[in-house]
Amino acid sequence: MAYFKYREKSIYYEEYGQGEPVIFLHGNTASSKMSQLLMPLYVENFRCILIDFLGNGQSDRVKKFSPDMWYDEALQTIALAEHLRCGKVSLIGTSGGAWVAVNAALERPDLFRAVVADSFDGRTLDQNFSVNLLAERKAAKENTQSRQFYEWCQGADWEKVVELDTEALLKCAWEKRPLFHKPLEELRTPVLFMGSLEDESCRNDIEKEYREMASMVSKASVYLFPDGGHPALFSNAEKAADIICDFIFQQ
């Protein structure tokens, strides 16, 4: 259990295992709690660092999330990498954390060895993103299992965290804000775009989008599971871990 300071606030992180450093970046409304479940698959090969972005998990709370959330969280990720002082770090970002990972590597390629961007929409949000988000969040708040998941990840104030996250995402979608703060063509860090063809939380043409993105990047790979839910990192956990380990060690 550890914290580091970022803009006068405390960000929580924890570590497991030894070896090549890898930072796991959680998705929206989640926290490092989710990544803890995956640790048995990674600790034999990596020094795994799990972060709670500001406003989530055990990190300090914020009054609101930025509609440029995934860029702001990329800056938090950069700050953690600088705090660790352990040389180049690989990033495994899932769902919203995938945008974070790509933005961090675009911003500071000197800090990052490889990026895994798992289960996200790509360069733009799906055209039905706002409608789907509102429906999903409404259903989740009425579902006992989902409410328990939110509370497990966030704590007693989970409803406020989810509310702030929803507000920021809707503003991002309505204002059509850029999801990457630099052109994707500038990405020099090797990247693996990973997902599932059955993931109902991602766009329908996910394979087309990932392959088009890969064609824009100097060092990119694509792996799509034929089945599995959202995100692939968890629904295909064992196979995903094998693919990710091979990818990182090849860089």
Secondary structure as the mmCIF struct_conf table of DSSP 4:
data_model
#
loop_
_struct_conf.conf_type_id
_struct_conf.id
_struct_conf.beg_label_comp_id
_struct_conf.beg_label_asym_id
_struct_conf.beg_label_seq_id
_struct_conf.end_label_comp_id
_struct_conf.end_label_asym_id
_struct_conf.end_label_seq_id
STRN STRN1 ALA A 2 TYR A 6
TURN_TY1_P TURN_TY1_P1 ARG A 7 GLU A 8
STRN STRN2 LYS A 9 TYR A 16
BEND BEND1 GLY A 17 GLY A 17
BEND BEND2 GLY A 19 GLY A 19
STRN STRN3 GLU A 20 LEU A 25
TURN_TY1_P TURN_TY1_P2 ASN A 28 THR A 29
HELX_RH_AL_P HELX_RH_AL_P1 SER A 32 GLN A 36
TURN_TY1_P TURN_TY1_P3 LEU A 37 LEU A 38
HELX_RH_3T_P HELX_RH_3T_P1 MET A 39 LEU A 41
TURN_TY1_P TURN_TY1_P4 TYR A 42 ASN A 45
STRN STRN4 PHE A 46 ILE A 51
TURN_TY1_P TURN_TY1_P5 LEU A 54 GLY A 55
BEND BEND3 ASN A 56 ASN A 56
TURN_TY1_P TURN_TY1_P6 GLY A 57 GLN A 58
BEND BEND4 SER A 59 SER A 59
HELX_LH_PP_P HELX_LH_PP_P1 ASP A 60 ARG A 61
BEND BEND5 LYS A 63 LYS A 63
TURN_TY1_P TURN_TY1_P7 PRO A 67 ASP A 68
HELX_RH_AL_P HELX_RH_AL_P2 MET A 69 LEU A 84
TURN_TY1_P TURN_TY1_P8 ARG A 85 ARG A 85
BEND BEND6 GLY A 87 LYS A 88
STRN STRN5 VAL A 89 THR A 94
TURN_TY1_P TURN_TY1_P9 SER A 95 SER A 95
HELX_RH_AL_P HELX_RH_AL_P3 GLY A 96 GLU A 107
TURN_TY1_P TURN_TY1_P10 PRO A 109 LEU A 111
STRN STRN6 PHE A 112 ASP A 118
BEND BEND7 SER A 119 SER A 119
BEND BEND8 ARG A 123 THR A 124
TURN_TY1_P TURN_TY1_P11 GLN A 127 ASN A 128
HELX_RH_AL_P HELX_RH_AL_P4 PHE A 129 LYS A 141
TURN_TY1_P TURN_TY1_P12 GLU A 142 GLU A 142
HELX_RH_AL_P HELX_RH_AL_P5 THR A 144 GLN A 154
TURN_TY1_P TURN_TY1_P13 ALA A 156 ASP A 157
HELX_RH_AL_P HELX_RH_AL_P6 TRP A 158 TRP A 174
TURN_TY1_P TURN_TY1_P14 GLU A 175 LYS A 176
BEND BEND9 LEU A 179 LYS A 182
HELX_RH_3T_P HELX_RH_3T_P2 LEU A 184 GLU A 186
BEND BEND10 THR A 189 THR A 189
STRN STRN7 VAL A 191 SER A 196
TURN_TY1_P TURN_TY1_P15 LEU A 197 GLU A 198
TURN_TY1_P TURN_TY1_P16 GLU A 200 SER A 201
BEND BEND11 CYS A 202 CYS A 202
TURN_TY1_P TURN_TY1_P17 ASN A 204 ASP A 205
HELX_RH_AL_P HELX_RH_AL_P7 ILE A 206 MET A 216
BEND BEND12 VAL A 217 LYS A 219
STRN STRN8 ALA A 220 PHE A 225
BEND BEND13 PRO A 226 ASP A 227
BEND BEND14 HIS A 230 HIS A 230
HELX_RH_AL_P HELX_RH_AL_P8 ALA A 232 SER A 235
TURN_TY1_P TURN_TY1_P18 ASN A 236 ASN A 236
HELX_RH_AL_P HELX_RH_AL_P9 ALA A 237 PHE A 249
TURN_TY1_P TURN_TY1_P19 GLN A 250 GLN A 250
#
